[in-house]
Amino acid sequence: MDSVDPDGSGPQEALPPPPPVLPPDVVPVKLEEPAKKKPARLPMARRGMGSKGQKIQLLTNHFKVNVTNMEGQFYHYSVALLYEDGRPVEAKGVGRNNGNVSPDAGGSPNDTDRKRMRRPYNSKTFIVQINFAAKIPMQAIASALKGVETESSQEALRVLDIILRQHAAKQGCLLVRQSFFHNDPKNFVELGNGVLGCRGFHSSFRTTQGGLSLNIDVSTTMIIQPGPVIDFLINNQGARDPFSLDWAKAKRVLKNLRVKVSPTNQEYKITGLSDQNCKDQLFQLKQKGDAEPLEITVYDYFVNHRNIELRYSGDLPCINVGKPKRPTYIPLELCTLVSLQRYTKALTSFQRSSLVEKSRQKPQERMAVLAHSLKTSRYDEEPLLRACGLSISNGFTQVEGRVLPAPKVGNGDDLFARNGRWNFNNKKLVQPCKIERWALVNFNARSDMRRLVNDLMRCAEAKGIAIEDPHAVIEEDRQMSRAPPIVRVEKMFEEIQSKLPGAPKFLLCVLPERKNCAVYGPWKRKNLAEFGIVTQCMAPQKMNDQYLTNLLLKINAKLGGLNSLLSVEHSPSIPVVSKAPTMILGMDVSHGSPGQSDIPSIAAVVSSRHWPLISRYRASVRTQSPKVEMIDSLYKRVSDTEDDGIMREALLDFYVSSGKRKPEQIIIFRDGVSESQFNQVLNIELDQIIEACKFLDEKWNPKFVVIVAQKNHHTKFFQPNGPDNVPPGTIIDNKVGHPKNYDFYLCAHAGMIGTTRPTHYHVLLDQVGFQADDLQELVHSLSYVYQRSSTAISVVAPVCYAHLAATQMSTFMKFEDTSETSSSRGGMTAAGPAPVPALPRLEEKVANSMFFC
């Protein structure tokens, strides 16, 4: 065929054939098509509802929302603030419009604003850029209620939540995400050391099976004790008077707090303290006209120039509210801490227990408080909600629950659980261990060791545990009690080695304090990571038979025994699980408290062993970068033949302990993730687990079930006609669940104090094909296999164990240098992220034990 000239000028002569590209003896290699990106897994839809159990009518703290204007639109604008030269404004607060208007001032400027208006030299010109970002249709909420969730529906709900926040801000509330706190001393409770618990309420819109609802719950945050700064400091440090305060500590705790200054009532942020006391701290006082500035002490200025009487500030440092190069000093007694300032540091164990105790509310009391909160929040007067056509019902939503029958606990000789609990009185443990080659060590606790040994041996024998006399009772030298914890532990091990004929199998350790004993971490590390010795710590207070029985439950589980077993494990007749080798995982990540940004996060994975049992577990624990929620060490390929990940350990142990069977089904319970992270669990963590399986055997394709367990939510259930909590085993999968996705609420335990918090289970994936009743029954059963107690617990045992394992092994690192001067261990260095220190691995003899019990 004639070729056509590209410029269109007509036919030309035919071109010669192209030369061969390859020599005749070369076979062309077929190019591989680029790998298709596999579609992301999404949370599964609900397949059906459960039907087992006794029906029960309940109320929930969701209030129905009617929407009449689904045609409305929200308009989203982004605002950028720039200096005249185009640099972005980064200073906080500059973008706030008239930020110091007091809530009651009706929008008129207060004293501080008037003074600012009189300072022309302080004014600057800014460029404000307002750009249209998006249109958010209310219709998106209607789609979400039909189960079609889009980015628009999440945005629309976020806008409604922002309206709630703005409504609370106009009432002068402290806002903490969707929780609002009024400045009312009736809501404050003292927690000690100048910290108060402040009770408020959480309020957010939720799309549910029953339509749009407003979820209101009681919420508590921590605030700094308002009032005179000096009172706060004395309380905070437990000091006798202002003159015995540690000022370096005071400077740290006061930084960035806001104070009102008498007599002007102006508000400032504290930037530091003066280097010298008020009577000695000099500054330059400007004079009228061109006169030279006068050097004067802060004390002299306030007493003689301002005629303000100072009773005790003269001999104390001043508060600095100025800039580093331009300090502004104010005597301490003129400064009052403003109310509703959040306290974000970690609470002490005393403060934590005080908070729990003081924020408990019985169900009826909580209902009354919530009804009152809804009434006083006056949402029906909020013009923006009215413009959206939203009206909120003032009655609690009615839901139908089901009470599942408690599983039988025991081994032939059944222990019947009543109200979520059973007891071991006059009962032997299912598989009692032997306590042999053991010793008792005492770190200077004031206890009668001989009586402890006798009572423990008597109780152990009653439970069927064969116990030898201890090889030795080793008392710590009194002089050692003030030595550093690591030194005390080393010295104790020297004593153990000199007094015992060989390595002990078990050490019972008596500590002087019940909580936060400094010896605990180094002791556990020495035993478990270096020597592979099972150890149990105790701090006896009331040493009765109940205490000793609880102690023996932990010892028996750690030494490889079993305290109780479900009848369905013994038979074995657990639906689905007993039919094919099934591994159950509990996964959790613990982070340092908010004030500890450089503490590594700790990932724990607990895995079942000895299938068909669901009561025996082991744990693997690793560190990872601070505040990272996704576990990054499930699969860790270090060479073509080596995987150093958590899952390899778990899978090999299951294979060995379950009669050389690989798990055909893997059920994963993941704790501590929010709904926004569900896709990451399904696509990042699950992929790692699949890769770990494939690395062991390319042809191996186990089926997976992925369930997220959430405790950190605000849905509660109440009995309409009684003061009690909902009965243990109560399950709810209608009305307040997700419009489309598979979820349910379970109260497995008996709530003895306060109001029961249900666990919200989200089934993200089910390749096994469980019936709703079978899966719910399995989750319920897993709340009854916790070896540390004779009660049902509020969340499945493997999740609880993962939390315990992470907490215990985090103490291995606590005694390393965590002072403020130490380099940031998980933070940034000049070369990038600092390496995260690894936890020591457990010694082989205890690696597969229930050391965390």
C-alpha positions in Angstrom: 0.0 0.0 0.0 1.3 3.5 -0.8 2.3 5.5 2.2 0.9 9.0 2.6 3.2 11.9 2.9 2.6 13.5 6.3 2.2 16.9 4.8 -0.7 15.6 2.7 1.0 16.1 -0.7 0.0 12.7 -2.2 1.3 9.1 -2.6 5.0 8.2 -2.5 6.9 5.0 -3.3 6.4 2.1 -0.9 9.0 1.9 1.9 11.4 -1.1 2.2 10.4 -3.6 5.0 12.0 -2.9 8.4 15.2 -4.7 9.3 14.9 -7.6 11.8 15.3 -6.3 15.3 16.6 -9.5 16.9 19.1 -12.1 15.6 17.2 -15.3 14.4 18.3 -17.4 17.5 16.9 -15.1 20.1 13.4 -15.8 21.5 11.6 -12.5 22.5 10.7 -12.2 26.1 7.0 -11.5 26.7 6.7 -8.3 28.7 4.8 -8.7 31.9 1.8 -6.5 32.2 2.1 -4.1 35.1 0.5 -5.6 38.2 -3.1 -4.5 38.6 -3.6 -2.6 41.9 -5.9 -4.8 44.0 -9.1 -3.2 45.1 -9.1 -1.9 48.7 -11.1 -3.9 51.2 -14.0 -2.1 52.8 -16.0 -2.9 55.9 -18.6 -5.5 55.2 -22.4 -4.9 55.2 -24.6 -6.5 57.8 -25.8 -9.9 56.8 -28.6 -10.4 59.3 -29.6 -9.9 62.9 -29.2 -12.3 65.8 -32.3 -13.9 67.3 -31.1 -15.9 70.3 -31.7 -14.8 73.9 -34.5 -13.4 76.1 -35.9 -10.2 74.7 -35.6 -7.1 76.9 -36.9 -3.5 76.4 -34.3 -0.8 76.9 -33.7 2.9 76.6 -30.5 4.4 75.1 -29.0 7.9 75.2 -29.7 8.6 71.6 -32.3 11.3 70.9 -34.2 11.1 67.6 -33.6 14.0 65.2 -36.2 14.9 62.6 -34.9 16.7 59.4 -37.4 18.6 57.3 -35.0 20.5 55.0 -33.0 17.9 53.1 -32.7 20.3 50.1 -30.4 22.7 52.0 -26.7 23.2 51.2 -23.7 24.1 53.4 -20.9 26.2 51.8 -17.4 25.5 52.9 -14.9 28.4 52.7 -11.2 28.3 53.5 -9.7 31.4 55.0 -5.9 32.2 54.7 -4.4 35.0 56.8 -1.2 36.7 55.4 1.0 39.6 56.4 1.4 42.4 53.8 4.5 40.8 52.4 2.7 37.6 51.7 4.0 35.5 54.6 1.4 33.3 56.2 0.4 34.3 59.8 1.3 31.4 62.0 0.8 32.9 65.5 -2.2 31.4 67.3 -5.1 33.7 68.1 -4.3 36.3 65.5 -7.1 35.0 63.3 -9.7 35.0 66.1 -12.2 37.8 65.6 -12.4 39.9 68.8 -11.2 36.9 70.8 -11.6 38.5 74.2 -15.3 39.1 74.1 -16.7 37.7 77.3 -19.7 35.3 76.8 -22.1 37.6 78.7 -20.9 40.9 77.1 -23.3 40.6 74.1 -20.4 41.1 71.7 -19.2 44.4 73.1 -15.4 44.7 73.6 -14.2 44.2 77.2 -11.5 46.1 79.0 -8.7 44.3 77.2 -10.1 45.0 73.8 -10.7 48.7 74.6 -7.1 49.0 75.7 -5.9 47.3 72.5 -8.0 49.8 70.5 -6.1 52.6 72.2 -2.8 51.2 71.0 -2.4 52.3 67.4 1.3 51.3 67.4 0.3 47.7 67.9 -2.0 47.5 64.8 -0.9 45.8 61.6 -2.4 45.3 58.2 -3.3 41.8 57.1 -4.4 40.2 53.9 -7.4 37.9 54.3 -8.0 35.4 51.5 -11.4 33.7 51.4 -11.8 30.9 48.9 -14.8 28.8 48.2 -13.8 25.2 48.9 -16.9 23.0 48.6 -20.7 22.7 48.6 -22.0 20.2 51.1 -25.6 19.0 50.5 -27.8 18.1 53.4 -29.1 15.4 51.0 -25.8 13.5 51.8 -27.2 12.7 55.3 -30.3 11.1 53.7 -28.0 9.0 51.6 -25.9 7.9 54.6 -29.1 6.9 56.4 -29.8 4.5 53.5 -26.3 3.1 54.0 -24.6 5.0 51.1 -21.8 6.8 53.0 -19.7 9.3 51.0 -17.2 12.0 51.9 -20.1 14.5 51.6 -22.2 12.6 54.2 -19.3 12.7 56.6 -18.7 16.4 55.9 -22.4 17.1 56.4 -22.4 15.4 59.8 -19.2 17.3 60.7 -20.9 20.6 59.9 -23.8 19.7 62.2 -21.3 18.8 64.9 -19.5 22.1 64.4 -22.8 23.9 64.9 -23.1 22.1 68.3 -19.5 23.3 69.1 -20.3 26.8 68.1 -23.5 26.8 70.2 -21.5 25.6 73.2 -18.8 28.2 72.6 -21.4 31.0 72.6 -22.4 29.8 76.1 -18.8 30.2 77.3 -18.0 26.4 77.5 -14.6 24.8 77.3 -14.6 22.7 74.1 -12.8 19.3 73.9 -13.7 17.8 70.5 -17.4 17.1 70.9 -17.5 17.5 74.7 -18.5 20.7 76.3 -17.8 22.0 79.9 -19.6 24.9 81.6 -17.8 27.1 84.1 -19.8 25.9 87.1 -18.1 25.0 90.3 -20.9 22.5 91.0 -19.4 20.4 88.1 -15.8 20.4 89.7 -14.4 17.6 91.8 -10.9 17.7 93.5 -8.5 15.0 92.3 -5.5 16.2 94.3 -2.3 18.2 93.5 -4.3 21.2 92.2 -6.1 19.2 89.5 -9.9 19.1 89.2 -12.2 16.8 87.3 -14.7 18.9 85.4 -18.0 17.2 84.4 -19.6 18.2 81.2 -21.4 16.4 78.4 -20.6 14.9 75.0 -23.0 15.7 72.1 -22.7 14.5 68.5 -24.9 13.5 65.6 -24.9 9.9 64.5 -26.5 8.1 61.5 -28.1 4.9 62.8 -30.5 2.2 61.6 -33.3 4.2 63.2 -32.4 7.5 61.4 -30.4 10.5 62.5 -29.9 10.8 66.2 -28.2 13.0 68.7 -26.0 11.1 71.1 -25.6 12.8 74.5 -23.4 11.4 77.3 -21.7 12.5 80.4 -18.0 13.5 79.9 -15.2 14.4 82.2 -12.0 16.3 81.5 -9.2 17.5 83.8 -8.7 21.2 84.5 -6.2 23.3 86.6 -7.6 24.5 89.9 -8.8 28.1 89.3 -8.0 30.9 91.8 -4.9 32.4 93.3 -1.7 31.1 91.6 0.0 30.6 95.0 -2.9 28.4 96.2 -2.6 26.2 93.1 1.2 25.9 93.5 1.0 24.9 97.2 -1.6 22.3 96.4 0.2 21.1 93.3 3.4 20.4 95.2 1.9 19.5 98.5 4.0 22.3 100.1 3.6 23.7 103.6 3.8 27.4 102.5 5.0 29.6 99.5 8.5 29.6 100.8 9.1 25.9 100.5 8.1 25.6 96.8 10.3 24.1 94.1 10.4 27.0 91.6 11.9 25.1 88.7 8.9 22.7 89.0 6.5 25.7 89.4 7.9 27.3 86.2 7.3 24.1 84.2 3.7 23.6 85.4 2.7 27.3 85.0 4.1 27.9 81.5 1.3 28.8 79.0 -1.4 29.0 81.7 -3.7 32.1 81.6 -4.0 34.5 84.5 -6.1 37.5 85.4 -4.2 40.3 87.0 -5.6 42.4 89.8 -6.7 45.2 89.9 -7.1 45.7 86.1 -8.6 42.3 85.5 -6.6 42.0 82.3 -5.9 38.4 81.0 -2.3 37.3 80.1 -0.5 34.0 79.3 2.3 33.1 81.6 5.7 32.8 79.8 7.9 32.1 82.8 9.1 33.4 86.2 11.6 36.1 87.1 15.2 35.0 87.9 15.1 37.0 91.2 12.6 37.7 93.9 10.1 40.5 93.5 12.1 42.8 95.9 15.3 42.3 93.9 14.1 42.0 90.3 15.0 45.2 88.5 13.4 46.6 85.3 13.6 49.9 83.3 10.6 52.2 84.0 10.0 54.6 81.1 9.7 58.3 82.2 7.7 61.1 80.7 9.2 63.1 77.9 12.9 62.5 77.1 13.9 61.7 80.7 16.2 58.7 81.2 14.4 55.4 82.2 14.4 54.7 85.9 15.8 51.4 87.1 13.5 50.1 89.8 12.5 46.9 91.4 9.1 45.2 90.6 8.2 45.4 94.3 9.0 49.2 94.5 7.0 49.9 91.4 3.8 48.1 92.5 3.9 49.3 96.2 5.2 52.9 95.7 4.1 53.8 92.2 0.9 51.9 91.9 0.0 52.0 95.6 -0.9 48.3 95.7 -0.3 46.5 99.0 1.8 43.3 98.7 1.6 41.0 101.7 4.0 38.1 100.8 5.1 38.4 97.2 8.3 40.4 97.9 10.3 37.4 98.7 9.0 35.2 95.9 9.7 35.2 92.1 7.4 37.2 89.9 5.2 35.9 87.1 6.5 36.8 83.6 3.8 37.5 81.0 6.0 39.2 78.5 8.2 38.1 75.6 11.7 36.5 76.2 13.5 39.7 75.3 10.8 42.1 76.7 9.7 40.6 80.0 6.7 41.9 81.9 6.8 41.0 85.6 3.8 40.8 87.9 3.9 39.9 91.7 2.5 36.5 92.4 -0.3 37.5 94.7 -1.9 39.7 92.0 -2.3 36.7 89.7 -5.4 34.4 89.6 -5.6 31.4 87.3 -8.5 31.6 84.9 -11.1 28.8 85.1 -11.6 26.0 82.5 -7.9 25.5 81.6 -7.2 21.9 80.6 -4.7 19.8 82.5 -3.2 17.4 79.9 -0.3 15.7 81.8 -0.6 12.0 82.9 -2.6 11.6 86.1 -1.0 9.8 89.1 -2.5 6.5 90.1 -4.1 8.3 93.1 -5.6 11.0 90.9 -6.9 8.4 88.4 -8.6 6.3 91.1 -10.1 9.5 92.6 -11.4 10.5 89.2 -13.0 7.1 88.6 -14.6 7.1 92.0 -15.9 10.6 91.8 -17.3 10.4 88.3 -19.3 7.2 88.8 -23.1 7.6 88.3 -25.8 5.0 88.8 -27.9 4.5 85.7 -30.9 6.5 87.0 -28.7 9.4 88.1 -27.0 9.4 84.7 -30.3 9.4 82.9 -31.5 12.4 84.9 -28.3 14.3 84.2 -28.5 13.6 80.5 -32.2 14.7 80.3 -31.2 17.9 82.2 -28.2 18.5 79.8 -30.4 18.3 76.7 -32.9 20.7 78.3 -30.4 23.3 79.4 -28.4 23.2 76.1 -31.5 24.7 74.3 -30.7 23.3 70.9 -34.2 24.3 69.7 -33.1 28.0 70.0 -30.0 27.5 67.8 -30.8 29.4 64.5 -28.5 27.3 62.4 -30.1 24.0 63.4 -33.5 25.5 62.8 -32.4 26.7 59.4 -31.4 23.1 58.6 -34.9 22.0 59.6 -33.6 20.0 62.5 -35.7 19.3 65.6 -34.5 17.0 68.4 -36.8 14.7 70.4 -36.4 15.1 74.2 -37.1 11.4 74.9 -34.6 8.6 75.2 -34.8 6.2 72.2 -36.4 2.8 72.9 -34.5 -0.3 71.7 -35.0 -4.0 72.0 -32.1 -6.0 73.4 -31.6 -9.7 73.9 -30.1 -11.4 77.0 -27.9 -14.3 75.9 -27.7 -17.3 78.3 -24.3 -17.5 80.2 -22.0 -20.2 78.8 -21.4 -23.1 81.2 -18.0 -22.8 83.0 -16.3 -25.9 84.2 -15.0 -29.4 83.3 -17.7 -32.0 83.9 -18.2 -30.5 87.3 -19.9 -27.3 86.0 -19.7 -24.0 87.7 -22.9 -22.1 86.9 -22.4 -18.4 86.3 -25.0 -16.3 88.0 -25.2 -12.6 87.1 -21.9 -12.9 85.2 -19.9 -14.5 88.0 -19.1 -17.9 89.6 -16.9 -18.9 92.5 -14.3 -21.4 93.3 -15.4 -22.1 96.9 -14.8 -25.8 97.6 -13.9 -26.3 93.9 -10.7 -27.5 92.4 -9.2 -25.8 89.4 -9.7 -27.5 86.0 -5.9 -28.1 85.4 -4.0 -27.2 88.5 -0.2 -26.8 88.1 2.7 -27.8 90.4 4.5 -25.2 92.4 8.0 -26.6 92.9 11.5 -25.2 93.2 10.2 -21.9 94.4 11.2 -19.1 96.7 9.6 -16.1 98.4 11.4 -12.7 98.1 10.5 -9.7 100.2 11.5 -6.1 99.1 11.1 -4.6 102.6 7.3 -5.0 102.8 6.0 -5.1 106.4 4.4 -8.5 106.2 4.5 -11.8 108.2 6.3 -14.0 105.6 5.8 -17.3 107.6 2.0 -16.7 107.9 1.9 -15.8 104.2 3.6 -19.1 103.2 1.3 -21.2 105.4 -1.9 -19.6 104.2 -0.8 -19.8 100.6 0.0 -23.5 100.8 -3.3 -24.2 102.6 -5.3 -22.3 99.9 -3.3 -23.9 97.0 -4.0 -27.4 98.3 -7.7 -26.7 98.5 -7.7 -25.7 94.8 -5.8 -28.9 93.8 -2.4 -27.2 93.3 0.5 -29.4 94.5 2.8 -27.0 96.3 6.2 -27.8 97.8 7.7 -25.9 100.8 9.6 -22.8 99.5 13.4 -23.4 99.1 14.0 -20.1 100.9 12.4 -16.9 102.2 14.8 -14.0 101.2 14.4 -10.7 102.9 16.0 -7.6 101.4 18.5 -5.8 103.6 16.9 -2.7 105.2 19.8 -0.6 104.0 18.9 -1.4 100.4 15.5 0.2 100.4 16.9 3.6 99.3 19.1 2.2 96.6 18.2 2.6 92.9 15.6 0.0 91.7 18.0 -1.8 89.3 20.6 -2.1 92.1 18.0 -3.6 94.5 17.0 -6.2 91.9 20.6 -7.1 91.1 21.4 -7.5 94.8 18.3 -9.7 95.3 19.4 -12.0 92.5 22.8 -12.4 94.1 21.0 -13.4 97.3 18.8 -15.9 95.3 21.8 -17.5 93.6 23.7 -17.9 96.9 20.7 -19.4 98.8 19.2 -21.7 96.2 20.7 -25.0 95.0 19.8 -24.2 91.3 17.7 -21.9 89.2 14.1 -21.6 90.7 11.0 -22.3 88.6 8.9 -19.7 90.3 9.5 -16.6 92.5 6.8 -15.0 94.6 7.8 -11.4 95.1 6.3 -9.2 97.9 6.5 -5.5 97.1 6.1 -2.6 99.6 3.6 -0.5 97.4 0.6 -1.8 95.5 0.8 0.7 92.6 3.8 2.2 90.8 6.4 0.3 92.8 9.8 1.3 91.2 11.2 -2.2 91.6 8.4 -3.8 89.5 9.7 -3.1 86.0 13.4 -4.1 86.6 12.2 -7.2 88.6 9.9 -8.4 85.8 12.6 -7.8 83.1 15.3 -9.7 85.1 13.0 -12.7 85.6 11.3 -12.9 82.2 13.9 -11.6 79.7 17.2 -12.7 81.3 16.5 -15.9 83.3 13.1 -17.2 82.1 11.7 -17.5 85.6 7.9 -17.2 86.2 7.2 -14.6 88.8 4.2 -13.2 90.6 4.3 -9.9 92.4 2.0 -9.0 95.3 1.5 -6.2 97.8 -0.6 -7.7 100.6 -3.0 -5.5 102.4 -6.0 -7.6 103.5 -4.7 -11.1 103.2 -7.8 -13.2 103.3 -8.7 -16.4 101.4 -10.4 -14.4 98.6 -7.1 -12.5 98.0 -5.0 -15.6 98.1 -7.4 -17.5 95.7 -7.2 -14.6 93.2 -3.4 -14.7 93.5 -3.4 -18.5 92.9 -5.6 -18.0 89.8 -2.8 -15.8 88.3 0.0 -18.1 89.4 -1.7 -21.2 88.0 -2.2 -19.6 84.6 1.4 -18.4 84.5 2.8 -21.8 85.3 0.7 -23.4 82.5 -2.4 -24.5 84.4 -6.0 -23.7 83.5 -8.4 -22.3 86.1 -11.7 -22.8 84.3 -12.8 -24.0 80.9 -16.1 -23.6 79.0 -18.1 -26.7 78.6 -18.2 -26.0 74.8 -14.4 -26.2 74.8 -14.3 -29.4 76.7 -16.9 -31.2 74.4 -15.6 -29.4 71.9 -18.8 -27.9 70.4 -18.1 -24.2 69.6 -20.0 -23.4 66.4 -17.6 -23.1 63.4 -14.5 -22.8 65.7 -14.4 -26.4 66.8 -14.9 -27.8 63.3 -11.6 -26.5 61.7 -8.3 -25.4 63.3 -9.0 -21.8 64.4 -6.6 -19.2 65.8 -7.9 -16.2 67.8 -5.8 -13.0 68.0 -6.2 -10.0 70.2 -4.3 -6.9 69.0 -3.7 -3.6 70.8 -1.3 -0.6 70.7 -0.6 1.4 73.9 0.7 4.9 73.7 2.4 7.1 76.2 0.1 9.6 78.0 -0.6 13.0 76.2 2.3 14.7 77.9 4.8 12.0 76.7 5.2 12.6 73.0 8.6 10.8 72.8 7.7 7.5 74.5 7.6 4.7 72.0 4.2 3.1 71.4 3.9 -0.6 72.3 2.1 -3.1 70.1 0.9 -6.4 71.6 -0.5 -9.4 69.8 -2.0 -12.2 71.8 -2.7 -15.5 70.0 -4.6 -18.7 71.0 -2.9 -22.0 71.3 -3.8 -25.7 71.9 -6.8 -25.6 69.5 -9.7 -26.5 70.0 -9.3 -24.6 73.3 -10.1 -20.8 73.3 -8.8 -20.3 76.9 -5.0 -20.6 76.3 -2.9 -17.7 74.9 0.6 -16.4 74.5 1.7 -12.8 73.7 4.3 -11.0 71.5 5.1 -7.4 72.3 7.2 -4.9 70.3 7.9 -1.2 70.3 7.1 1.2 67.4 7.2 4.9 66.7 5.4 7.1 69.2 1.7 7.6 68.6 1.6 5.3 65.6 -1.6 3.2 65.8 -1.1 0.7 63.0 1.1 -2.3 64.0 4.1 -2.4 61.8 5.9 -5.5 63.0 3.3 -8.2 62.1 5.5 -9.3 59.1 9.1 -8.2 59.1 11.1 -9.8 56.3 14.8 -9.5 57.1 16.1 -11.8 54.3 14.8 -14.3 51.7 14.5 -17.0 54.4 13.8 -15.0 57.5 10.8 -13.2 58.8 11.2 -11.6 62.3 7.6 -10.5 62.6 5.1 -11.1 65.4 2.8 -13.3 63.3 5.5 -15.9 62.5 6.0 -16.5 66.2 2.3 -16.9 66.8 1.7 -19.2 63.8 4.6 -21.5 64.6 3.5 -21.8 68.2 -0.1 -22.6 67.1 1.2 -25.3 64.8 3.3 -26.9 67.5 0.7 -26.6 70.3 -2.3 -27.7 68.2 -1.0 -31.1 67.0 0.9 -29.9 63.9 -2.1 -28.2 62.4 -2.1 -24.9 60.6 -5.0 -22.6 61.4 -7.6 -22.7 58.6 -9.5 -19.8 60.2 -7.9 -16.7 61.9 -10.3 -14.5 63.9 -8.7 -11.1 64.7 -10.0 -8.9 67.5 -8.5 -5.4 67.2 -8.7 -2.9 70.0 -8.3 0.9 70.2 -9.0 2.0 66.6 -11.5 4.6 65.5 -13.9 4.3 62.5 -11.6 6.4 60.4 -8.9 3.7 60.8 -11.0 0.7 59.9 -9.7 0.7 56.3 -6.1 0.7 57.5 -6.7 -2.3 59.7 -8.3 -4.1 56.7 -5.7 -3.1 54.2 -2.4 -2.6 56.1 -2.5 -4.9 59.1 -4.4 -7.7 57.4 -2.1 -7.6 54.4 0.9 -8.1 56.8 -0.8 -11.1 58.4 -1.5 -12.7 55.0 2.1 -12.1 53.9 3.4 -13.8 57.1 1.2 -16.8 56.3 2.4 -16.9 52.7 6.1 -16.6 53.8 5.6 -19.8 55.7 3.7 -21.6 52.9 2.9 -20.0 49.6 -0.1 -22.3 49.0 -1.7 -21.6 52.4 -4.9 -19.5 52.3 -6.6 -19.3 55.7 -10.0 -17.5 56.0 -10.1 -14.4 58.1 -12.6 -12.7 60.3 -11.7 -9.1 61.5 -13.6 -7.5 64.4 -12.9 -4.2 66.0 -13.7 -3.9 69.7 -14.4 -0.3 70.8 -14.9 0.8 74.4 -14.3 4.5 73.8 -17.7 5.5 72.6 -20.7 7.3 74.1 -23.7 4.9 73.7 -25.2 3.6 77.0 -28.3 1.4 77.7 -30.7 1.7 80.6 -33.6 -0.4 82.0 -36.7 1.8 81.8 -38.4 0.5 85.0 -35.6 -0.2 87.4 -32.5 1.2 89.1 -30.2 -1.6 88.0 -27.7 -1.8 85.1 -28.7 -4.0 82.1 -28.2 -7.7 82.9 -24.9 -9.4 81.8 -25.2 -10.9 78.3 -27.3 -8.0 76.9 -26.8 -7.6 73.2 -28.2 -4.9 70.9 -27.9 -5.0 67.1 -30.9 -2.8 66.1 -32.0 0.9 66.1 -28.7 2.4 67.2 -26.3 0.4 65.0 -24.7 1.5 61.7 -27.3 2.0 58.9 -25.4 -0.5 56.7 -22.3 -2.0 58.2 -22.1 -5.0 60.5 -21.9 -4.0 64.2 -23.5 -4.8 67.6 -23.2 -3.7 71.2 -22.6 -6.3 74.0 -22.7 -5.9 77.8 -21.2 -9.2 78.7 -20.3 -8.3 82.4 -22.4 -7.3 85.4 -22.0 -3.6 86.0 -21.6 -3.5 89.8 -20.8 0.2 90.1 -21.6 3.2 87.9 -23.3 2.7 84.5 -22.3 -0.3 82.4 -20.3 0.7 79.3 -21.1 -1.7 76.5 -18.4 -2.8 74.0 -19.2 -1.8 70.4 -18.1 -4.7 68.1 -17.6 -3.9 64.4 -17.3 -6.9 62.1 -15.2 -5.6 59.2 -14.6 -8.9 57.4 -16.0 -12.4 57.6 -14.6 -14.9 55.1 -15.7 -17.8 57.2 -19.5 -17.1 56.9 -20.6 -17.0 60.5 -24.4 -16.9 61.2 -25.1 -13.7 63.3 -26.1 -15.8 66.4 -23.0 -18.0 66.2 -20.6 -15.0 65.9 -22.3 -13.2 68.8 -22.2 -16.3 70.9 -18.5 -16.7 70.3 -17.8 -13.1 71.3 -19.9 -13.7 74.4 -18.1 -16.9 75.2 -14.7 -15.2 74.9 -15.8 -12.8 77.7 -15.9 -15.8 80.0 -12.4 -17.3 79.5 -10.4 -14.7 81.4 -8.2 -16.7 83.7 -7.5 -13.9 86.2 -11.0 -13.8 87.6 -14.2 -15.7 88.2 -16.4 -13.2 86.3 -17.4 -12.3 82.8 -15.4 -9.3 81.6 -16.5 -6.4 79.5 -14.5 -7.1 76.4 -13.2 -10.4 74.9 -10.3 -11.9 76.9 -7.6 -11.8 74.1 -8.1 -8.0 73.8 -7.8 -7.7 77.6 -4.6 -9.9 77.6 -3.1 -7.8 74.8 -3.6 -4.7 76.9 -2.1 -6.4 80.0 1.0 -7.7 78.0 1.7 -4.2 76.6 1.3 -2.6 80.0 3.6 -5.1 81.7 6.3 -5.0 79.2 6.2 -1.2 79.0 7.5 -1.2 82.6 10.7 -2.9 81.2 11.6 0.5 79.8 10.2 2.8 82.5 13.3 2.6 84.6 15.6 3.7 81.8 16.5 7.4 81.6 13.2 9.3 80.9 14.3 12.6 82.4 13.6 15.9 80.7 17.3 16.2 79.8 17.5 12.8 78.0 17.5 12.9 74.3 14.2 12.4 72.6 13.9 8.6 72.2 11.2 8.5 69.7 11.5 12.0 68.4 13.5 13.6 65.6 17.2 13.9 65.3 19.2 15.9 62.8 19.3 12.7 60.6 15.6 12.1 60.7 13.4 10.1 63.1 15.3 8.7 66.0 15.5 4.9 66.2 12.9 3.4 68.5 14.6 1.3 71.3 13.5 -2.4 71.0 12.0 -4.3 73.9 14.0 -7.3 75.1 12.6 -10.6 73.9 11.4 -13.0 76.5 13.6 -15.9 77.5 12.5 -19.2 75.7 11.2 -20.9 78.8 8.6 -18.2 79.4 8.0 -16.9 75.8 4.8 -19.0 75.3 3.5 -18.6 78.9 0.7 -16.5 80.1 3.2 -14.2 81.8 0.7 -11.3 81.5 -2.0 -12.9 83.7 
